[in-house]
Amino acid sequence: MLTTLEDTRFDEIEEALKDVIDPELGVNVVDLGLVYNLAWDDERDALAIDMTLTTAECPLQDVITEQVAEALDGVVDQFFITWVWMPPWGPQRITDDGRDMMRALGFNL
């Protein structure tokens, strides 16, 4: 059974995930809009992360998974990622902060 996270817990986890940087784009996965959902899985006693990549062919899934593990170390004891492809990621999911970061890196958004 999945339950929603308390606001303070959600904020702490989301802030930790901002340390996970997409290696190709140089922007964190939260502001890129790659994190679709965060919930607590009571049966597994673990954080459930629904996440996507900018493309299904992205070869960096393992790198991002390792970064998530590092970012969440000390924040949660266990987590798992469910890689989702629907709805597909698109640039409309990028936050305003993410757009500013991308512009600073030379992307035209």
TIMI-2910 file (N, C-alpha, C, CB; in pm, 1 decimal, decimal comma, always signed):
<rs>
+----------+----------+----------+----------+----------+----------+----------+----------+----------+----------+----------+----------+------+
!      n_x !      n_y !      n_z !     ca_x !     ca_y !     ca_z !      c_x !      c_y !      c_z !     cb_x !     cb_y !     cb_z ! resn !
+----------+----------+----------+----------+----------+----------+----------+----------+----------+----------+----------+----------+------+
!    +83,4 !   -118,2 !     +0,0 !     +0,0 !     +0,0 !     +0,0 !    +88,2 !   +125,1 !     +0,0 !    -95,0 !     -0,5 !   +121,5 !  Met !
!    +59,2 !   +218,1 !    -88,2 !   +132,6 !   +343,5 !    -94,7 !    +58,8 !   +450,3 !    -16,4 !   +153,0 !   +387,6 !   -240,3 !  Leu !
!   +133,0 !   +529,4 !    +58,2 !    +74,9 !   +641,5 !   +130,0 !   +150,3 !   +767,6 !    +91,3 !    +79,2 !   +618,5 !   +283,8 !  Thr !
!    +83,4 !   +880,3 !   +104,5 !   +147,9 !  +1006,7 !    +71,6 !   +244,5 !  +1044,1 !   +182,7 !    +43,2 !  +1118,7 !    +49,9 !  Thr !
!   +343,2 !  +1120,9 !   +147,0 !   +443,1 !  +1166,4 !   +242,4 !   +395,7 !  +1293,5 !   +310,3 !   +578,1 !  +1189,5 !   +173,4 !  Leu !
!   +433,0 !  +1310,6 !   +436,6 !   +404,5 !  +1436,4 !   +505,3 !   +478,0 !  +1548,3 !   +431,8 !   +447,3 !  +1430,2 !   +656,4 !  Glu !
!   +424,3 !  +1668,5 !   +437,8 !   +483,6 !  +1780,5 !   +365,0 !   +630,4 !  +1802,0 !   +400,4 !   +405,7 !  +1907,0 !   +392,8 !  Asp !
!   +664,0 !  +1796,9 !   +529,6 !   +803,3 !  +1820,8 !   +568,7 !   +893,3 !  +1709,9 !   +517,5 !   +815,6 !  +1832,2 !   +721,3 !  Thr !
!   +845,2 !  +1587,4 !   +522,9 !   +922,9 !  +1472,7 !   +473,6 !   +939,6 !  +1483,0 !   +321,6 !   +853,5 !  +1337,8 !   +512,0 !  Arg !
!   +831,2 !  +1518,1 !   +252,4 !   +836,4 !  +1536,0 !   +107,5 !   +941,3 !  +1641,0 !    +70,8 !   +697,9 !  +1576,8 !    +52,8 !  Phe !
!   +937,2 !  +1755,0 !   +139,8 !  +1031,5 !  +1863,3 !   +110,9 !  +1175,8 !  +1819,3 !   +132,4 !  +1000,9 !  +1984,8 !   +198,1 !  Asp !
!  +1200,8 !  +1743,5 !   +241,3 !  +1335,6 !  +1695,9 !   +271,8 !  +1386,3 !  +1601,6 !   +161,9 !  +1337,6 !  +1624,6 !   +408,5 !  Glu !
!  +1300,2 !  +1511,7 !   +119,4 !  +1338,0 !  +1415,8 !    +14,6 !  +1357,8 !  +1486,8 !   -118,7 !  +1231,1 !  +1305,6 !     +0,4 !  Ile !
!  +1266,3 !  +1574,8 !   -153,1 !  +1278,6 !  +1648,6 !   -278,9 !  +1407,2 !  +1731,7 !   -280,4 !  +1155,8 !  +1739,7 !   -300,2 !  Glu !
!  +1438,6 !  +1794,7 !   -168,5 !  +1561,5 !  +1874,1 !   -160,3 !  +1684,8 !  +1785,7 !   -178,5 !  +1568,8 !  +1948,0 !    -25,4 !  Glu !
!  +1683,9 !  +1667,1 !   -118,2 !  +1795,9 !  +1573,4 !   -134,0 !  +1809,5 !  +1531,0 !   -279,8 !  +1776,5 !  +1449,3 !    -44,0 !  Ala !
!  +1697,8 !  +1508,1 !   -347,0 !  +1701,7 !  +1464,9 !   -486,6 !  +1752,6 !  +1574,0 !   -580,8 !  +1563,7 !  +1420,6 !   -530,3 !  Leu !
!  +1752,9 !  +1697,8 !   -534,2 !  +1808,8 !  +1805,3 !   -616,6 !  +1960,0 !  +1792,4 !   -630,3 !  +1773,6 !  +1941,5 !   -557,0 !  Lys !
!  +2021,8 !  +1703,3 !   -551,5 !  +2164,8 !  +1675,3 !   -566,0 !  +2192,3 !  +1576,4 !   -679,3 !  +2221,0 !  +1620,8 !   -435,1 !  Asp !
!  +2086,3 !  +1519,5 !   -736,2 !  +2100,3 !  +1424,2 !   -846,6 !  +2097,4 !  +1503,5 !   -977,0 !  +1986,4 !  +1314,6 !   -843,5 !  Val !
!  +2211,6 !  +1507,5 !  -1042,1 !  +2226,7 !  +1589,3 !  -1162,7 !  +2223,7 !  +1500,2 !  -1286,7 !  +2358,6 !  +1670,9 !  -1157,7 !  Ile !
!  +2138,5 !  +1534,7 !  -1381,5 !  +2137,1 !  +1463,7 !  -1509,7 !  +2272,4 !  +1488,3 !  -1576,0 !  +2017,4 !  +1511,8 !  -1602,4 !  Asp !
!  +2350,1 !  +1382,1 !  -1597,9 !  +2485,5 !  +1399,7 !  -1650,7 !  +2492,3 !  +1463,8 !  -1788,8 !  +2553,2 !  +1268,0 !  -1655,9 !  Pro !
!  +2389,7 !  +1448,9 !  -1868,6 !  +2391,3 !  +1505,6 !  -2003,4 !  +2350,4 !  +1652,2 !  -2004,5 !  +2299,4 !  +1426,3 !  -2094,3 !  Glu !
!  +2256,2 !  +1689,1 !  -1918,8 !  +2202,5 !  +1824,6 !  -1922,9 !  +2258,3 !  +1914,9 !  -1813,7 !  +2053,4 !  +1819,8 !  -1911,8 !  Leu !
!  +2313,8 !  +1857,5 !  -1706,6 !  +2373,7 !  +1938,3 !  -1601,1 !  +2274,2 !  +2006,7 !  -1509,6 !  +2460,4 !  +2040,2 !  -1661,4 !  Gly !
!  +2151,7 !  +1958,1 !  -1506,7 !  +2046,4 !  +2013,9 !  -1422,3 !  +1990,8 !  +1900,0 !  -1337,2 !  +1933,0 !  +2082,3 !  -1508,4 !  Val !
!  +1946,8 !  +1933,2 !  -1215,6 !  +1898,1 !  +1827,2 !  -1127,2 !  +1766,7 !  +1767,7 !  -1176,9 !  +1880,1 !  +1881,1 !   -985,9 !  Asn !
!  +1744,0 !  +1641,7 !  -1135,3 !  +1629,2 !  +1565,4 !  -1185,1 !  +1495,1 !  +1620,4 !  -1138,2 !  +1641,4 !  +1422,1 !  -1142,5 !  Val !
!  +1494,0 !  +1689,8 !  -1025,0 !  +1368,4 !  +1748,8 !   -976,0 !  +1328,0 !  +1864,6 !  -1066,3 !  +1382,9 !  +1797,2 !   -828,5 !  Val !
!  +1421,2 !  +1957,1 !  -1089,7 !  +1388,4 !  +2073,9 !  -1172,1 !  +1374,5 !  +2040,8 !  -1319,5 !  +1493,4 !  +2179,6 !  -1154,8 !  Asp !
!  +1430,4 !  +1928,1 !  -1361,9 !  +1406,1 !  +1882,5 !  -1499,0 !  +1266,2 !  +1822,4 !  -1513,0 !  +1512,2 !  +1779,3 !  -1540,7 !  Leu !
!  +1203,6 !  +1790,3 !  -1401,8 !  +1070,3 !  +1728,8 !  -1406,1 !  +1075,4 !  +1579,5 !  -1430,0 !   +987,1 !  +1793,2 !  -1513,5 !  Gly !
!  +1187,5 !  +1516,1 !  -1394,2 !  +1200,7 !  +1371,9 !  -1415,1 !  +1139,0 !  +1290,2 !  -1301,5 !  +1346,9 !  +1335,5 !  -1430,2 !  Leu !
!  +1117,7 !  +1351,8 !  -1186,0 !  +1055,2 !  +1282,8 !  -1073,4 !   +904,5 !  +1305,4 !  -1084,3 !  +1111,6 !  +1334,4 !   -934,7 !  Val !
!   +832,1 !  +1197,6 !  -1111,6 !   +688,0 !  +1207,7 !  -1131,9 !   +609,7 !  +1194,7 !  -1001,8 !   +642,3 !  +1101,8 !  -1229,3 !  Tyr !
!   +658,8 !  +1111,4 !   -908,9 !   +582,4 !  +1091,6 !   -784,9 !   +674,5 !  +1037,3 !   -676,3 !   +462,6 !   +994,9 !   -807,8 !  Asn !
!   +646,7 !  +1079,7 !   -553,8 !   +712,3 !  +1026,9 !   -434,7 !   +603,6 !   +979,8 !   -340,0 !   +804,8 !  +1133,9 !   -366,9 !  Leu !
!   +616,8 !   +857,4 !   -289,8 !   +518,7 !   +802,5 !   -195,5 !   +591,3 !   +704,4 !   -104,7 !   +398,8 !   +732,4 !   -270,4 !  Ala !
!   +524,9 !   +664,4 !     +1,3 !   +582,4 !   +565,8 !    +91,8 !   +511,7 !   +433,2 !    +69,1 !   +570,2 !   +611,2 !   +240,5 !  Trp !
!   +588,8 !   +327,9 !    +43,3 !   +535,3 !   +193,6 !    +25,7 !   +540,8 !   +123,7 !   +161,1 !   +615,0 !   +113,4 !    -83,8 !  Asp !
!   +423,8 !   +110,3 !   +224,7 !   +416,2 !    +51,4 !   +358,5 !   +459,5 !    -94,7 !   +359,6 !   +274,9 !    +63,1 !   +412,6 !  Asp !
!   +425,5 !   -168,1 !   +256,7 !   +460,0 !   -310,7 !   +251,6 !   +610,8 !   -332,0 !   +243,7 !   +392,2 !   -377,3 !   +132,0 !  Glu !
!   +678,1 !   -248,3 !   +169,1 !   +823,9 !   -261,1 !   +154,9 !   +899,9 !   -175,4 !   +256,1 !   +866,1 !   -222,3 !    +13,7 !  Arg !
!   +826,9 !    -89,9 !   +328,2 !   +886,6 !     +5,7 !   +420,8 !   +997,1 !    +83,9 !   +350,1 !   +942,3 !    -66,6 !   +545,8 !  Asp !
!   +960,2 !   +141,8 !   +236,0 !  +1058,3 !   +210,1 !   +152,0 !   +992,8 !   +325,9 !    +76,8 !  +1122,7 !   +111,2 !    +52,7 !  Ala !
!  +1076,0 !   +421,4 !    +40,1 !  +1032,7 !   +531,1 !    -44,5 !  +1014,3 !   +479,7 !   -186,8 !  +1134,4 !   +648,0 !    -40,3 !  Leu !
!   +899,5 !   +505,8 !   -244,1 !   +869,9 !   +468,1 !   -382,2 !   +883,6 !   +593,1 !   -469,4 !   +726,0 !   +405,3 !   -395,0 !  Ala !
!   +971,3 !   +584,3 !   -567,5 !   +995,5 !   +696,8 !   -657,3 !   +951,2 !   +656,6 !   -797,4 !  +1146,1 !   +739,5 !   -655,9 !  Ile !
!   +857,7 !   +730,2 !   -854,0 !   +823,0 !   +714,5 !   -995,7 !   +904,2 !   +819,2 !  -1069,5 !   +666,0 !   +730,9 !  -1022,5 !  Asp !
!   +983,8 !   +772,3 !  -1162,1 !  +1077,9 !   +861,0 !  -1228,8 !  +1089,7 !   +823,1 !  -1375,4 !  +1215,5 !   +856,1 !  -1160,6 !  Met !
!  +1128,3 !   +919,0 !  -1455,8 !  +1149,6 !   +893,9 !  -1597,4 !  +1284,6 !   +950,1 !  -1638,0 !  +1036,4 !   +955,6 !  -1682,7 !  Thr !
!  +1318,2 !   +934,0 !  -1762,1 !  +1438,3 !   +991,7 !  -1820,6 !  +1395,0 !  +1076,7 !  -1939,5 !  +1541,1 !   +880,7 !  -1863,6 !  Leu !
!  +1484,7 !  +1159,3 !  -1988,5 !  +1445,6 !  +1246,8 !  -2099,4 !  +1411,1 !  +1168,2 !  -2224,2 !  +1556,5 !  +1345,1 !  -2130,3 !  Thr !
!  +1472,8 !  +1048,6 !  -2239,9 !  +1435,5 !   +957,8 !  -2348,7 !  +1445,2 !   +814,1 !  -2297,2 !  +1527,4 !   +978,8 !  -2474,6 !  Thr !
!  +1365,1 !   +727,6 !  -2353,4 !  +1367,7 !   +586,2 !  -2313,0 !  +1501,7 !   +521,1 !  -2348,6 !  +1252,0 !   +509,0 !  -2380,1 !  Ala !
!  +1573,4 !   +577,1 !  -2443,5 !  +1701,0 !   +521,0 !  -2485,9 !  +1818,5 !   +573,7 !  -2405,0 !  +1723,5 !   +549,9 !  -2631,3 !  Glu !
!  +1793,8 !   +656,3 !  -2306,5 !  +1900,8 !   +717,0 !  -2227,0 !  +1985,2 !   +607,5 !  -2160,9 !  +1841,9 !   +812,8 !  -2119,3 !  Cys !
!  +2115,5 !   +609,6 !  -2182,4 !  +2201,9 !   +505,6 !  -2126,5 !  +2244,8 !   +532,3 !  -1982,0 !  +2324,1 !   +490,9 !  -2212,4 !  Pro !
!  +2192,9 !   +637,6 !  -1921,2 !  +2243,1 !   +680,2 !  -1791,1 !  +2155,0 !   +639,4 !  -1673,1 !  +2259,1 !   +827,8 !  -1791,0 !  Leu !
!  +2064,7 !   +546,3 !  -1695,2 !  +1974,0 !   +502,1 !  -1589,2 !  +2051,0 !   +453,7 !  -1466,0 !  +1882,7 !   +390,5 !  -1640,9 !  Gln !
!  +2155,2 !   +374,7 !  -1485,3 !  +2233,2 !   +323,5 !  -1372,4 !  +2306,9 !   +435,0 !  -1299,1 !  +2332,9 !   +218,9 !  -1420,6 !  Asp !
!  +2359,2 !   +531,1 !  -1373,4 !  +2429,5 !   +644,4 !  -1312,6 !  +2334,0 !   +725,0 !  -1225,8 !  +2492,3 !   +734,5 !  -1421,1 !  Val !
!  +2215,2 !   +751,2 !  -1277,1 !  +2116,6 !   +828,5 !  -1201,8 !  +2070,5 !   +750,3 !  -1080,0 !  +1996,5 !   +865,0 !  -1290,6 !  Ile !
!  +2050,9 !   +620,1 !  -1093,0 !  +2012,8 !   +536,8 !   -978,5 !  +2118,8 !   +545,3 !   -868,4 !  +1993,0 !   +389,6 !  -1022,5 !  Thr !
!  +2245,4 !   +539,2 !   -905,5 !  +2353,7 !   +551,4 !   -806,8 !  +2353,0 !   +688,0 !   -740,2 !  +2489,3 !   +527,0 !   -873,1 !  Glu !
!  +2328,9 !   +792,2 !   -817,6 !  +2322,8 !   +927,3 !   -761,6 !  +2205,6 !   +940,4 !   -663,6 !  +2309,7 !  +1031,7 !   -874,5 !  Gln !
!  +2091,9 !   +879,5 !   -697,6 !  +1976,1 !   +882,7 !   -607,4 !  +2012,5 !   +814,9 !   -475,3 !  +1852,6 !   +812,9 !   -672,5 !  Val !
!  +2079,2 !   +700,2 !   -482,9 !  +2119,9 !   +629,0 !   -361,2 !  +2211,0 !   +716,0 !   -275,6 !  +2191,0 !   +497,3 !   -396,7 !  Ala !
!  +2304,9 !   +784,3 !   -337,0 !  +2394,5 !   +872,8 !   -262,9 !  +2318,6 !   +990,2 !   -202,1 !  +2505,7 !   +924,1 !   -354,2 !  Glu !
!  +2228,4 !  +1049,3 !   -278,7 !  +2154,0 !  +1165,9 !   -231,0 !  +2061,2 !  +1130,8 !   -115,0 !  +2073,3 !  +1226,7 !   -345,0 !  Ala !
!  +2004,9 !  +1010,2 !   -117,2 !  +1908,3 !   +970,7 !    -14,0 !  +1972,8 !   +902,1 !   +106,1 !  +1804,9 !   +879,0 !    -73,9 !  Leu !
!  +2105,4 !   +879,8 !    +99,7 !  +2176,1 !   +818,3 !   +211,9 !  +2162,2 !   +907,2 !   +334,9 !  +2326,0 !   +795,1 !   +177,6 !  Asp !
!  +2108,5 !   +851,5 !   +441,3 !  +2084,9 !   +928,2 !   +562,6 !  +1950,6 !   +998,0 !   +566,2 !  +2191,9 !  +1028,5 !   +579,1 !  Gly !
!  +1880,3 !   +997,9 !   +454,4 !  +1747,6 !  +1060,3 !   +448,2 !  +1639,1 !   +953,4 !   +461,9 !  +1729,7 !  +1139,2 !   +315,1 !  Val !
!  +1654,5 !   +843,7 !   +389,2 !  +1565,2 !   +727,6 !   +401,3 !  +1651,5 !   +601,6 !   +405,7 !  +1462,0 !   +721,4 !   +281,7 !  Val !
!  +1600,6 !   +499,6 !   +472,1 !  +1675,7 !   +374,2 !   +480,7 !  +1667,1 !   +292,5 !   +353,1 !  +1625,5 !   +291,7 !   +596,7 !  Asp !
!  +1549,7 !   +295,9 !   +289,2 !  +1530,2 !   +217,1 !   +167,6 !  +1447,0 !   +295,9 !    +67,1 !  +1462,2 !    +82,1 !   +200,0 !  Gln !
!  +1474,2 !   +269,4 !    -59,5 !  +1395,6 !   +330,5 !   -166,8 !  +1398,6 !   +235,9 !   -285,6 !  +1450,7 !   +472,6 !   -205,7 !  Phe !
!  +1307,4 !   +258,5 !   -376,2 !  +1313,0 !   +191,1 !   -505,6 !  +1256,7 !   +285,8 !   -610,0 !  +1234,3 !    +55,7 !   -503,6 !  Phe !
!  +1308,9 !   +270,4 !   -730,3 !  +1265,5 !   +354,0 !   -842,0 !  +1185,0 !   +268,8 !   -938,3 !  +1386,8 !   +419,4 !   -914,2 !  Ile !
!  +1069,3 !   +318,7 !   -975,3 !   +992,5 !   +260,0 !  -1084,1 !  +1010,0 !   +354,6 !  -1202,5 !   +838,9 !   +239,6 !  -1045,5 !  Thr !
!  +1073,2 !   +304,7 !  -1307,1 !  +1095,3 !   +385,9 !  -1426,3 !   +967,5 !   +384,7 !  -1508,6 !  +1216,6 !   +333,3 !  -1509,9 !  Trp !
!   +913,5 !   +501,9 !  -1531,2 !   +787,3 !   +514,7 !  -1603,7 !   +810,2 !   +593,4 !  -1732,8 !   +679,5 !   +584,0 !  -1515,5 !  Val !
!   +730,5 !   +561,4 !  -1831,5 !   +747,0 !   +626,2 !  -1961,7 !   +621,4 !   +698,5 !  -2007,0 !   +786,6 !   +524,2 !  -2065,5 !  Trp !
!   +514,9 !   +686,6 !  -1928,3 !   +390,2 !   +755,5 !  -1961,3 !   +346,1 !   +836,1 !  -1840,9 !   +279,4 !   +655,0 !  -2004,3 !  Met !
!   +316,2 !   +960,5 !  -1853,2 !   +330,3 !  +1034,1 !  -1978,2 !   +477,9 !  +1055,2 !  -2010,7 !   +257,0 !  +1169,3 !  -1969,9 !  Pro !
!   +507,5 !  +1064,9 !  -2139,8 !   +646,7 !  +1086,8 !  -2176,4 !   +695,9 !  +1222,5 !  -2125,7 !   +663,6 !  +1077,5 !  -2328,5 !  Pro !
!   +824,6 !  +1227,2 !  -2091,5 !   +883,1 !  +1352,8 !  -2047,4 !   +888,1 !  +1450,8 !  -2164,4 !  +1024,5 !  +1329,9 !  -1988,9 !  Trp !
!   +869,4 !  +1576,4 !  -2133,5 !   +883,8 !  +1683,0 !  -2232,2 !   +932,8 !  +1808,3 !  -2162,8 !   +750,4 !  +1709,9 !  -2305,8 !  Gly !
!   +985,7 !  +1902,9 !  -2237,5 !  +1042,0 !  +2024,2 !  -2176,7 !   +940,8 !  +2106,1 !  -2096,9 !  +1101,2 !  +2110,9 !  -2283,8 !  Pro !
!   +812,9 !  +2084,2 !  -2118,5 !   +711,4 !  +2156,1 !  -2041,2 !   +715,6 !  +2116,5 !  -1893,2 !   +571,6 !  +2128,9 !  -2098,9 !  Gln !
!   +779,7 !  +2005,0 !  -1859,2 !   +789,0 !  +1958,4 !  -1720,8 !   +901,0 !  +2028,5 !  -1643,1 !   +811,3 !  +1807,8 !  -1718,4 !  Arg !
!   +988,0 !  +2102,3 !  -1711,7 !  +1099,0 !  +2170,3 !  -1646,2 !  +1044,3 !  +2286,9 !  -1563,7 !  +1203,4 !  +2220,0 !  -1750,8 !  Ile !
!  +1091,8 !  +2297,5 !  -1439,5 !  +1048,2 !  +2407,7 !  -1352,6 !  +1112,6 !  +2538,7 !  -1399,4 !  +1085,1 !  +2378,8 !  -1203,3 !  Thr !
!  +1063,7 !  +2648,9 !  -1345,4 !  +1124,0 !  +2778,6 !  -1378,1 !  +1271,0 !  +2781,7 !  -1335,8 !  +1046,3 !  +2893,3 !  -1309,5 !  Asp !
!  +1301,0 !  +2725,3 !  -1217,8 !  +1441,1 !  +2718,6 !  -1174,0 !  +1523,6 !  +2634,6 !  -1270,8 !  +1450,9 !  +2660,0 !  -1031,5 !  Asp !
!  +1466,6 !  +2524,8 !  -1316,5 !  +1535,7 !  +2439,5 !  -1412,6 !  +1562,2 !  +2512,4 !  -1543,4 !  +1454,8 !  +2313,9 !  -1439,1 !  Gly !
!  +1467,0 !  +2591,5 !  -1587,1 !  +1485,2 !  +2669,6 !  -1710,9 !  +1598,2 !  +2770,7 !  -1694,3 !  +1354,1 !  +2742,6 !  -1749,5 !  Arg !
!  +1601,9 !  +2834,8 !  -1575,5 !  +1709,7 !  +2930,4 !  -1548,8 !  +1845,5 !  +2860,2 !  -1551,2 !  +1688,0 !  +3000,1 !  -1412,5 !  Asp !
!  +1852,2 !  +2741,0 !  -1490,6 !  +1977,5 !  +2664,9 !  -1489,3 !  +2019,7 !  +2627,6 !  -1631,0 !  +1962,7 !  +2538,1 !  -1403,4 !  Met !
!  +1923,4 !  +2585,9 !  -1711,8 !  +1955,4 !  +2545,6 !  -1849,0 !  +2000,7 !  +2665,5 !  -1931,2 !  +1833,8 !  +2478,8 !  -1915,5 !  Met !
!  +1936,2 !  +2779,7 !  -1912,3 !  +1978,9 !  +2900,4 !  -1984,8 !  +2121,7 !  +2937,6 !  -1946,0 !  +1882,9 !  +3018,8 !  -1955,7 !  Arg !
!  +2154,7 !  +2924,0 !  -1815,7 !  +2289,8 !  +2954,5 !  -1769,4 !  +2392,7 !  +2860,9 !  -1831,8 !  +2296,6 !  +2945,5 !  -1617,3 !  Ala !
!  +2349,1 !  +2740,9 !  -1868,5 !  +2438,3 !  +2643,8 !  -1933,9 !  +2442,1 !  +2660,8 !  -2085,4 !  +2394,7 !  +2502,1 !  -1900,1 !  Leu !
!  +2363,0 !  +2756,8 !  -2137,3 !  +2366,3 !  +2783,8 !  -2279,9 !  +2252,4 !  +2726,6 !  -2360,5 !  +2490,0 !  +2733,7 !  -2334,2 !  Gly !
!  +2156,1 !  +2661,3 !  -2292,9 !  +2039,8 !  +2609,3 !  -2364,4 !  +1943,2 !  +2722,9 !  -2392,5 !  +1970,1 !  +2497,2 !  -2283,4 !  Phe !
!  +1876,8 !  +2718,8 !  -2504,8 !  +1780,0 !  +2820,1 !  -2543,0 !  +1639,5 !  +2765,1 !  -2518,7 !  +1798,9 !  +2862,5 !  -2691,8 !  Asn !
!  +1578,1 !  +2808,9 !  -2409,7 !  +1442,0 !  +2763,4 !  -2376,1 !  +1344,6 !  +2877,2 !  -2377,1 !  +1439,3 !  +2695,7 !  -2240,3 !  Leu !
+----------+----------+----------+----------+----------+----------+----------+----------+----------+----------+----------+----------+------+
</rs>
